Amino acid sequence: MWRKWGTMLGQILLLLMSGGVTAKTCGVISIDSHTVQLGSPLSASCAVGKQFCPDVNQDVQVIWKLDRAFTPSKDYSDVQQNGSSIYFRSFNKTSAALSCYFKMDQGLQLMDRVEINAGYPPPKPTNLTCQLNVTDGRLVCSWQLGSDPLIKTNATLSIARTNEYCEPFVGGNYHCVPQPGETSCTITRHQYHLYKKHAVWITVQNELGSANSSYLCLTPMNQVKLDPPVIKEAAPVLSRPQCVRILVKKSETGSYIDQWYQLRYRKVEESQWTETHPMTEDYEVLEYCNLFPTTRYHFQIRCIRRYLEGYWSEWGSDTTLLTAESAPTGKVKTWWRSLEAKSDGPTKIQLLWKALKKEEANSENPWYIVGIRLDTDWNGNVVCNTTALNCSFHLPNGATGAFLWVYNTVGHSPRMEIDFTNRRIPGKPVSWIHVFPNTDHSLAVKWKLQAMAKSYVLEWRKSSQHPESDFNWKTETEGSSMSILQDIEPFQQYTVWVYPVYENQVGSPVQVNAYSRQGAPEFAPKLTVLDVAKSAAYLSWESIPLEKRHGFITNYTIFWTDSNRQTLSATLNSSLTRFVIKNLQPLAMYTVQISCSTAEGSVNGSVLMINTTLLDEMEIHILILVLCLLFATLIGSFFFCLGKQERVKNTFWPIVPDPANSSMGKWSPVLNESPKMSFNIKEINQMITSDLTILERWPEKKPPTTDSTKCTPVSMKHKPHCRNEDTEEHRPYINVADTVQYAKVITGGYLGQSPTSTSHLRSNSTQPLLSDTSPSPQTYENMWFHSNSQEDSIFLVEDENLSNFPLLQALKIQEDGEIFSFYD
């Protein structure tokens, strides 16, 4: 709409700026009416005032536009040289702008434009009503216009006194004009009389016509609408559980008016109200029956002037009430099952029943009594007195059934009997059963109908629950082949059983597990390494708990990756909990991971690090066996040597006598006699010797020199040491750490003979001397052995000095009075 006006305004401005020629001076559109009925024909003409527009040619062409669209030339014609007319067979726009243009050399020239509105005459107003508000005395009248006339329509409300025939008196009318668009108007208190008859009507009018409503004849007092009453108190009638008693208080504004009342009520769990018949007694206490015992209701009340004059008030505030109890009347639906029992004990029975409807239980919290029947008569053996819907007990021998009562504070229901003998011989089960998701919170169960089956019982519970825990159950009638199980938790596995019930027996159950909705498992199982070998790893894991699986486990996948980032995998059946990874490299590190999958997703577990060994278990056993044998051999050798300690010690560490500490130094020298050894020189090789050193020939005796200085030869590394016998200076004796060769004495005789002489033999003993300082020994107790070359030598002394060395004297070897030399 605004776009149309903007376009038109722009065209007018352009026209005013072009040559000073205006639409009013050059041309004008003539039309019968600017408001027409929608769909009716319309004609218009456009003429040029040539006396005001001398520049316009005589053969000017007229162009018509409706809103922004050009009108086809077939809809208009030239009526004269400088004019044109247009005709619309059916004007079907509610509002449009009709424009007239002249076609000139400079382009189109706008001559004139008119706005045309289309609509309908106003319809006759209906449903004229008036209500009197006793609080402020205003009379409010309202009406309905019917269909929208699409054009501006005015309404006027009129009220006037009437005669007995409802004919308004002339003059004295009061008119009320509502706000535009409203369909109600208020008449103030001084414009009417409460108890006189008046006529009220509404007049509506627009450019296409007008209409009056029918007269509404009324007495304002009879059009009163009272304020709702208040329920001060509501209480049940204990003697009559179906009745309630309500105390009512009138509103202050209508307390002087006789009123009738009406109740409405609904159960707490329902939304639909039930209205009672009007109560014609104007009493403060009302009583109403036809309710259910022990049922909680919502009550509301309203009022009207007596004899139903005027209008009902609004409903009052809500009041809640619980009706009184009565004895239970309904029959309880029961079901039982046998729990696993010990072979030497009685059978354990779990009896279940459905809660009675409130209208049957007649109590909010009924109690249930279960007793065992040992014979045909009840013997009072009560096993359960509970408000729960189940009872578990051991069935003694000889018991064939049980009894069940429902009771409350008022009374109890008739006794119901449960027979336990109808399952001793199970009946035929259903042929097949199919359980599938219905919604995220329900399961659909289908089964094949069984001939002769009177009903079907369905049991279901979470598969993760204990077998003796409570479960849900329901009964389907004969001929049913499908049932919907409600209140199912998604991502939880449920077990469903179907029992066909026959005339005198119950069929065996058929069991199925199902999910209403599946998802990925909550977590993957934890891998455990049982053993790691040279080329294999043995893994195990525990199954995920049922409540954490979120679906049926389809498979497990094991991934293992070596140090070169090469990954291999194996897909396993969901029933497996162990796996062996083979063909691994020895002394290598691997990362292992497990993935658990369902139909709706999978989840990966934590990463496990394993290291393969160098040897297999058999190879390790063989190596350990060899090491044990070797160790046992070493231990045996050790103990063997320990038993032969002296022999081994003499073998590896022979005892070397110390000549300095020998007792031979105390022997008396034998100068006159020389011991002789009689043996053949050729048999010298049979002597027992050790590291025998051949000594040089004894030198001939020479006369002693006058030089009293004696020198002791030493090895080539040392200079000769000389000393004078006359001097009293003594050289101290110092032990050294160097190795000193000691002589080894052969004391055994040759071929059983007594030794006749001694020989000097060298030993390879490496026993070091003490390295601390000790006093100088006597002449016969110390000898210096030095080497002139790589071999050790023993310096021989003269015969006269042998008396000071008994050991050396014993080592001389003589034959026939002469000293033997090995070099002869």
ABEGO torsion letter per residue (X at the ends): XAAAAAAAAAAAAAAAABGGBBAAAABBBBBABABBBBGBBBBBBBBBBAAABAABBAABBBBBBBEABBBBAAABBBABAABBBBBBABBABABBBBBBBBBBAAEBBBABBBBBBBBBBBBBBBGBBBBBBAAAGBBBBBBBAEBBAGBBBBBBBBBBBBBAAGBBBBEGBBBBBBBBGBABBBBBAAABBAABBBBBBBBBBBAAEBBBBBBBBBBAAAABBBBBBBBABBBBBAABAABBBBBBBBBAAAAABBBBBBBBBBBAABABBBBBBBBABBBABBBBBGBBBGBBBBBBBBBBBBGGBEBBBBBBBBBBBBBBBBBBABBBBBBBBBBBBBAABBBBBBBBBBBBBAAAAGBABBBBBBBBBABABBAGBBABBBABABBBBBBBBGBABBBBBBBBAABBBBBBBBBAAAAABBBBBBABBBBBBABAABBBBBBBBBBGBABBBBBBBBAABBAABBBBBBBBBBGBABBBBBGBBBGBBBBBBBBBBBAABBBBBBBBBBBABBBBBABBBBBBBABBBAABBBBBBBBBBAAAAGEBBABBBBBBBBAAGBBBBBBBBAABABBBBBGBBBGBBBBBBBBBBBAAEBBBBBBBBBBBBABBAAAAAAAAAAAAAAAAAAAAAAAAAAAAAAAAAAAABBBBBBAAABAAAABBBBAABBBBBBBBAAAAAABBBBGBBBBBBBBBBBBBBABABBBBBBBAABBBBBBBAABABBBBBBBBABBBBBBBBBABBBGGBBBABBBBBBBABABBBBABBBBBBBAAABBBBBBABABBBBBBBBAAAAAABAAAAAABBBBGGBBBBAAX
